[in-house]
Amino acid sequence: MAAFCGFAAGVVAAEKQPKSPWDLKMFRFEFDNDTFVNSDDVLSAAWSFQVHSRVMDRWNSAYAGWIGRLPGLGDDGEGRRVVRWAFGLSQIIFTPSDISIATPQPNDTPWAGLLGATGTWSSYDNRRLAAIQLYLGCMGPCSQAEHVQKFVHEDLGYGQPPQGWGNQLSNKTLANLNYEYRHKLYIVNEAAYSPGRFATDMAIGGQAAAGDLITSLRGELELRFGWGLPMGFTKNPDPPGLGMVLDPVYFDPERPLEKLKGWRLYFNLMARYAWIDYLAPAEGGPTESGYIHPAVHPYPGTEQGLFGLHLTRVPFSIHATYYRYFGSLPAGIKGTLDWVNVSIEYRF
C-alpha cells in the first residue's frame, strides 16, 4: 500500500492540466481469492475487468427513451441525480475442498467455471441509487476456468495442481437481469465529505436478480465512515452477475468539486441476507466425465458480513473487502466460504 501511495502521488504531481471531474472515466481490475484467508475451495477465485463511463448529468439520447422510464433510473435533467454506464468482463472459478482428487466428489462443491460480460446503467445522488444490469455468459468448459487455474497452479507454481477438472459441470448458456436500489437513512452535511474531514453515513438497500445464473432477493444495511468519505455509495465488489458493476461516487453537478486530488481513507461495514431460489453452480447436473453431480442444498452464503478498507487519491484508488459468511455449510461441504476482494481503479 505504501508503494501504491507513492506511485499515485508521483503520477498526480506529474499532471499539469488535470481533467474536470465530469470528464473522468474509470478502469477497474477486481480480484477475488480465498487464499487470503488460508483456503482454496468453493469460490476459489474470480476476476473482472471493468470500464465505467464519465459522470453524466443526463442520459444520452440513444438511451433516454428506455432507461429513463425504468423505476429509479431517470436523470432529472440538469442538476440533482447523475447517470453512468459500465461494462465488464469476468470469470469465476468454483472447486471442491480437495483439488488433488481426480474422481468425482458428489458430496462437495462441483467443479465449475463461469465466463460472462455485463452492461450496467445507474442513476444516483447522495441519497438514493438505482441500477439495472444485464449479464450474458456461460458455465462449463467454455469459461476456460480449467486452463486459467492450471496455468496459475502448475505453470506459475501458486498452488496445488488441480486434478478434477474432468468432472466439471458441462456447458450451459447464462443470462441474468439484476436490479438494485439503495437509500440513505443518515447523511451528514455536504462539507463533511471533503478530504481531511471525518464523516459517516448509513444506507439500506436491496437487490433482485432473475435468470439462468441466479434468482434471488437480497437486503442489506451499510455503515460508512472515515476521512474524506466520498458522497454517494460504496461499490460492493461482488463477482459480476452475482452482484452489480457500479462506481456510485457522487458530486453535486451544480457545485464545483474542491480538493479533487486530496487523500481519502474510509471504511464500510455491511450486513446482508439473501433469499436464493436458483444458483447455477449449486444446481449440479451433467458433468464432462458423464456423472450427474447432485445439487448443493440448502444454498450456502445467505448470511454475509462485509468489511471494506478504501484508499483514494485521484486518479488511483485501492479497495480491500473481506467477505465473512455466517451459518452452517451444507452437508459434505468442507472449508470456508470466506474470501477477500482487492480492487484497483484508475480514473482517466
C-alpha positions in Angstrom: 0.0 0.0 0.0 2.9 2.3 0.7 4.3 1.7 -2.7 0.9 2.4 -4.3 0.6 5.7 -2.4 4.0 6.8 -3.5 3.3 5.9 -7.1 -0.1 7.7 -7.1 1.4 10.8 -5.6 4.1 10.8 -8.3 1.6 10.5 -11.1 -0.6 13.2 -9.7 2.3 15.5 -9.3 3.3 15.0 -12.9 -0.1 16.0 -14.2 -0.1 19.6 -15.5 -3.7 20.1 -16.5 -5.9 17.7 -14.6 -9.3 16.8 -16.2 -12.6 18.1 -14.9 -14.3 15.6 -12.7 -17.1 15.4 -15.3 -14.6 14.1 -17.9 -13.1 11.3 -15.8 -13.8 7.7 -16.9 -12.6 4.8 -14.9 -10.9 1.4 -15.4 -11.2 -1.1 -12.6 -9.5 -4.5 -12.1 -11.0 -6.8 -9.4 -9.6 -9.9 -8.0 -11.3 -12.3 -5.5 -9.5 -15.1 -3.8 -9.9 -17.2 -0.7 -6.2 -17.9 -0.4 -6.0 -14.7 1.6 -8.0 -16.5 4.3 -5.9 -19.7 4.0 -8.5 -21.6 1.9 -8.9 -22.8 -1.7 -12.4 -24.1 -2.1 -16.0 -23.2 -3.0 -15.4 -19.8 -4.7 -11.7 -20.4 -5.4 -11.0 -17.3 -7.4 -12.7 -14.6 -9.6 -11.6 -11.6 -11.6 -13.1 -8.9 -13.7 -12.0 -6.0 -16.0 -14.4 -3.0 -16.0 -14.8 0.3 -17.8 -17.0 2.9 -16.3 -18.3 6.0 -18.2 -17.8 9.6 -17.1 -20.3 11.1 -14.8 -23.2 12.5 -16.9 -25.9 14.9 -15.9 -28.4 13.3 -18.3 -28.7 10.1 -20.4 -27.5 10.1 -23.9 -30.5 10.4 -26.3 -29.8 6.8 -27.5 -30.6 5.5 -24.0 -33.0 8.0 -22.6 -36.1 6.6 -24.4 -36.0 3.3 -22.4 -33.6 3.6 -19.5 -35.1 6.8 -18.1 -38.5 5.1 -17.9 -37.3 2.3 -15.7 -38.0 2.7 -11.9 -35.5 5.0 -10.3 -33.4 5.4 -13.4 -34.5 8.9 -14.5 -31.8 11.6 -14.9 -33.8 14.7 -13.6 -32.4 16.8 -16.4 -29.7 19.2 -15.3 -28.7 19.0 -11.7 -29.5 16.5 -8.9 -29.1 12.9 -9.9 -26.2 11.8 -12.2 -26.1 8.8 -14.5 -23.4 6.4 -15.7 -23.0 3.2 -17.7 -20.4 0.4 -17.2 -19.2 -2.7 -19.0 -17.3 -5.6 -17.5 -15.7 -9.0 -18.4 -15.5 -11.5 -15.6 -14.6 -15.1 -14.7 -15.5 -17.1 -11.6 -13.9 -20.4 -10.5 -15.6 -22.9 -8.1 -13.8 -26.0 -6.8 -14.2 -28.6 -4.1 -12.1 -28.5 -1.0 -9.5 -31.1 -2.1 -8.5 -30.3 -5.7 -5.9 -33.2 -5.8 -8.7 -35.8 -6.2 -9.3 -36.8 -9.8 -12.5 -38.8 -9.2 -16.0 -37.2 -8.8 -16.8 -35.7 -5.4 -20.6 -35.7 -5.2 -20.6 -34.6 -1.6 -18.6 -31.4 -2.2 -18.8 -28.2 -4.3 -18.8 -29.1 -8.0 -16.0 -28.1 -10.4 -17.4 -25.2 -12.3 -16.3 -22.1 -14.2 -18.3 -19.0 -15.3 -17.3 -16.5 -18.0 -19.5 -13.5 -18.7 -20.0 -9.9 -19.8 -22.1 -7.3 -18.1 -23.7 -4.0 -19.0 -24.9 -1.8 -16.2 -26.8 1.5 -16.1 -27.2 3.5 -12.9 -28.8 6.8 -11.7 -28.0 8.2 -8.2 -27.2 11.2 -6.0 -26.1 11.3 -2.4 -29.4 10.0 -1.1 -30.7 7.3 -3.4 -29.3 4.9 -6.1 -31.0 2.7 -8.7 -29.2 0.4 -11.2 -30.0 -2.3 -13.7 -27.6 -4.8 -15.2 -27.7 -7.4 -17.9 -25.3 -10.4 -17.7 -24.6 -12.8 -20.6 -22.2 -15.7 -20.3 -21.7 -19.4 -20.0 -20.8 -22.1 -17.5 -18.6 -25.1 -18.2 -15.5 -25.7 -20.4 -16.5 -22.6 -22.4 -15.4 -20.5 -19.4 -11.7 -21.5 -19.8 -11.6 -21.8 -16.0 -9.7 -25.1 -16.1 -6.9 -23.6 -18.2 -6.7 -20.4 -16.0 -6.4 -22.4 -12.8 -3.9 -24.9 -14.2 -1.8 -22.0 -15.5 -1.7 -20.3 -12.1 -1.2 -23.5 -10.1 1.1 -25.5 -12.4 2.9 -23.1 -14.7 3.3 -20.3 -12.1 3.5 -22.6 -9.1 1.0 -20.8 -7.0 -0.9 -23.8 -5.6 -1.5 -27.5 -5.8 -2.1 -28.9 -9.3 -5.9 -29.3 -9.8 -6.8 -32.9 -10.8 -10.6 -32.9 -11.1 -11.4 -30.6 -14.0 -12.6 -33.6 -16.0 -15.6 -33.6 -13.7 -16.6 -30.0 -14.2 -20.2 -29.1 -15.0 -21.0 -29.2 -18.7 -21.6 -26.2 -20.9 -24.7 -24.0 -20.2 -25.7 -20.6 -21.5 -26.4 -18.0 -18.9 -28.4 -14.8 -19.0 -29.4 -12.7 -15.9 -31.1 -9.4 -15.1 -30.3 -7.7 -11.9 -31.9 -4.6 -10.3 -30.6 -2.7 -7.2 -31.9 0.1 -5.1 -30.3 1.9 -2.1 -31.4 4.7 0.1 -29.6 6.7 2.8 -31.0 6.6 6.3 -28.5 9.1 7.7 -26.4 11.8 5.9 -24.0 14.4 7.2 -23.8 17.9 5.7 -22.1 18.1 2.4 -18.9 19.9 3.7 -18.1 16.9 5.9 -17.4 14.8 2.7 -14.3 16.7 1.9 -10.7 15.2 2.1 -9.4 15.5 5.7 -12.8 15.7 7.3 -14.3 12.8 9.2 -17.8 11.8 8.1 -20.2 8.9 8.4 -23.5 7.9 6.8 -25.8 4.9 6.7 -27.9 3.3 3.9 -30.3 0.5 3.4 -30.7 -1.3 0.1 -31.7 -4.4 -1.8 -31.1 -6.3 -5.0 -33.4 -8.6 -7.1 -31.9 -11.0 -9.7 -33.6 -13.3 -12.1 -32.2 -15.6 -14.8 -30.1 -18.7 -15.6 -27.2 -17.6 -13.2 -29.0 -16.6 -10.1 -32.6 -15.9 -9.0 -32.6 -14.1 -5.6 -33.7 -11.3 -3.4 -31.2 -9.6 -1.0 -31.4 -7.0 1.7 -28.5 -5.0 3.2 -27.7 -2.4 5.8 -24.4 -0.4 5.5 -22.4 1.9 7.6 -19.6 4.1 6.1 -17.1 6.2 8.0 -13.7 7.7 7.5 -11.7 10.7 6.4 -12.6 12.2 3.1 -15.7 9.9 2.7 -17.0 10.5 -0.9 -20.6 11.3 -1.4 -22.7 8.6 -3.0 -22.4 4.9 -2.1 -19.8 2.2 -1.8 -19.4 -0.3 -4.6 -20.0 -3.8 -3.3 -17.3 -5.9 -5.1 -19.5 -9.0 -5.7 -18.5 -11.1 -8.7 -20.4 -9.6 -11.7 -23.6 -11.3 -12.4 -23.9 -12.3 -8.7 -23.7 -8.6 -8.0 -23.6 -5.3 -9.7 -20.8 -3.5 -11.6 -21.0 0.1 -10.2 -19.0 3.1 -9.3 -21.5 5.2 -7.4 -19.3 8.1 -6.3 -21.3 11.3 -6.4 -20.6 15.0 -6.5 -23.2 17.8 -6.9 -23.3 18.8 -10.6 -24.3 22.4 -9.6 -21.3 23.0 -7.4 -17.6 22.9 -8.1 -15.7 19.9 -6.6 -13.0 21.1 -4.3 -9.8 19.2 -3.4 -10.3 16.6 -6.1 -6.7 15.3 -5.5 -7.0 15.1 -1.7 -6.4 11.8 0.2 -9.4 9.8 1.2 -9.3 6.9 3.7 -12.6 5.4 4.7 -14.2 2.1 5.7 -17.5 0.3 5.4 -19.4 -2.3 7.4 -22.3 -4.2 5.8 -24.8 -6.8 6.9 -26.6 -8.7 4.2 -29.2 -11.5 4.0 -30.2 -13.2 0.7 -33.1 -15.5 -0.3 -31.9 -17.7 -3.1 -34.3 -19.6 -5.4 -31.7 -20.7 -8.0 -27.9 -20.6 -8.3 -26.4 -22.2 -11.4 -23.2 -23.7 -9.9 -25.1 -25.1 -6.9 -27.7 -26.9 -9.0 -25.4 -29.7 -10.1 -26.2 -31.6 -13.2 -24.3 -33.3 -16.1 -20.5 -33.1 -16.0 -17.8 -33.7 -18.5 -17.0 -37.2 -17.1 -20.6 -38.3 -17.5 -21.8 -38.5 -13.9 -24.6 -36.3 -12.6 -23.4 -34.0 -9.8 -26.1 -33.6 -7.1 -27.4 -30.2 -6.2 -25.8 -28.3 -3.2 -28.8 -27.5 -0.9 -29.5 -25.6 1.2 -27.8 -22.8 -0.7 -24.7 -21.6 1.0 -23.8 -17.9 1.6 -27.2 -16.5 2.5 -25.9 -14.6 5.5 -23.0 -12.2 5.0 -20.9 -9.6 6.6 -18.6 -7.3 4.7 -15.7 -5.1 5.9 -14.1 -2.8 3.4 -11.0 -0.5 3.5 -10.7 2.2 0.8 -7.8 4.5 -0.1 -8.1 7.1 -2.8 -6.1 9.9 -4.3 -7.3 10.7 -7.8 -6.6 9.2 -10.3 -5.9 6.0 -8.3 -7.9 4.0 -5.7 -7.3 0.7 -4.0 -10.0 -1.2 -2.1 -9.9 -4.4 0.0 -13.1 -6.1 1.2 -13.4 -9.1 3.4 -16.4 -11.3 2.9 -17.5 -13.2 6.1 -20.2 -15.8 5.8 -22.3 -17.0 8.7 -24.4 -20.0 9.3 -23.6 -23.7 8.7 -22.4 -25.2 5.4 -24.5 -27.8 3.6 -23.7 -31.4 4.5 -20.4 -32.5 2.8 -19.1 -29.0 2.0 -15.7 -28.5 3.7 -13.6 -25.5 4.3 -15.0 -21.9 4.3 -17.0 -19.6 2.0 -15.0 -16.6 3.2 -12.9 -14.7 0.7 -11.2 -11.3 0.1 -11.6 -8.9 -2.8 -8.9 -6.5 -4.0 -9.9 -3.8 -6.5 -7.6 -1.3 -8.2 -9.0 1.7 -10.0 -7.6 4.3 -12.4 -9.5 7.4 -13.5 -8.6 8.8 -16.8 
